[in-house]
Each structure stands twice: as C-alpha cells, then as structure tokens.
C-alpha cells in the first residue's frame, strides 16, 4: 500500500521534473533600477510548452508595453542555461532551471508556474497575470 502511494505521488510530479521547470517561489524583494527586464531561462533541449511560454511572454511584453520597449525601459531576454553566458546570468540571478523572471533592480518576480499553467491553454489569462505583476513596477 505504501509503495502504491509513493508511485502515485511520483507520477503526479513527473511532468514538472520532465520539463525541468523551477518551481521555487521568489516574489518581491526591493527595487532600485528604472529598467524592467523579463528573462526566460531555459536549456537547449526544450518541449513545446517551454517554447510556448517563451513566445507568449515575449509577445505579451511587446503588446502590453510597446512604448516602454521602444524606449528601452523594458526588455525581454531568452537565456540558455547550457551556454556559458547563460550560466553566468543565471548564477547572478540565482536561477538554475527553467524560469520566467521579471526583474527591476533588486525586485524579482517569479512567474514560472503561471507561465506553465496558462501560456498554452489560456494565453489571455497569462497576459493578464503578466500585466498584474509588471504594472506596479512601472
């Protein structure tokens, strides 16, 4: 009976492990810079959902904040953690797995879970969540 429970528990968490999504919540600390940077950290091997999270996040930034993007006040970067430059950026921000992170100064908002839950099946909800998290930083 105990073995069955363990197997069932593992089966529930397998999709998260298979996709390497970082689930640690790091919400808001303090703020000091004017520029807002959205980072999507990933590895070279990626699933369709991983690619969709990146594409939707980038698209949402461009649609929601076109003037800010033009002015260079908000940016989106895709960072490959398998590359040396990506590892350096990941280490600087303490990111070691697939993560969607909004950064302004010392403020870090991790919306990885929301991205993986909504980017593919409910893109409008994902866009609303991004707006809700980014607007207070403007």
N, C-alpha and C positions, 0 to 999 in steps of 0.2 A: 504494500500500500504506500509506504514512504517513497519507494522507488518511482511509482507512478506519479506521485505529486512532484517529485524533482524533475522528471521528464516533462511533465506538463508546464512547469514553471520555466524550464529552459526553452521549450517550444514557443512560449509567449515572447521571450526576449530575443529569439534568434533573428527576426527581421532587423532589429536595431543593431545587433552585432554584425550582421552580414553587410549592412550599409555603412558601418563604421561611424555612425553619427555620434557626435559628442553631446551628451545629454546633461552635463553639469550646468546648472543654472548660475549664471553670473549676471546679475541685473545691473543696477546703477550704483556707482560709487560717487566721485566728484568730477567737476567739469572745469577745464581751464583753457581750451583752444577754441578758435572760431570755426574751424573746418570739421565737417562731419564726414566720416569715412565708413562705407559699408564694405565689409570683407566677406567673401565666401571662400572658406578654406576647404580644400578637397585633396584627394590623392589622384594619381594618374588613372588607375582603374576606377571607373565610375558607372553606376547604374542609371537607368532612365530617370528615376525620381531625383537623384542627385543633380543631374543635368537640368532638370526642370526647376528645381529650387534656385539654382544659379540664374537661369534665364529669366524667371519670373521676378526675382529680387532685383536684378539689373533693370528690367523693363519697368518695374514699379517705381524705382528711383527716377528714371528718365521721364515717366509720365507724371508723377506727383510733383516733382521739383525741377522742371526744365530750366527755369531761370537760375536756380542755385547751381545746377550742373554746369551751365554755360559760364557762370562766374567763377567756377572752381571752388565753390563753398561746400559742395557735397560731391562725393565721388564713389564709384563702385569699383572694387578690385577683386578679381578672381585670383586666388593664391594656391599654387600647387605645393603641397607639403612634401612631395617627393623630390622637389628641386631645392638646391642649396639656398637660394634667395627666399623661397617659401618657408623653409625651415627656420631661417633667421627671423622672418616676420612673425611666424607662429610662436617662436620662443619669446620674442619681445612682448607679444600679447598673451602669452601663456595658453596657446591653443595647440592641441596635439592630435586633433581628429577633425572630422568634417564639422564645420561650424559656420553659422551665419551670424556675424557680429556687427553691430553698429557702434562706432567709436567716435567720441568727441572729447578731446583732451584725455582726462583720466576716467571719463564715463564710458562704461562698456555695457551694452545691452545685447544679451544673447537671445536670438530669436530662432535658433536652430529647430527646436521642437515645433514651433508654429510653422516654419517653412516646410518641414517634412509632413506635417499633418494636412496643410491646406494648399500648398503651391500647385499640386497636381489636380486635385478634385474640386477645390473651392478657391480658385485664384482671386476672386473678388474679396473674399474674407481675408486672405493673406495680404492683399493690398491694403485693406482697412487696418489690419494689425500693424503693418509697417508704418502707415501714416500715424497711427496712435502712438507708436514708440518714438518716431523721429520728430514729430511736430514739437514736443516740449523742448527739444534740443535747439530749435531754430532761434 
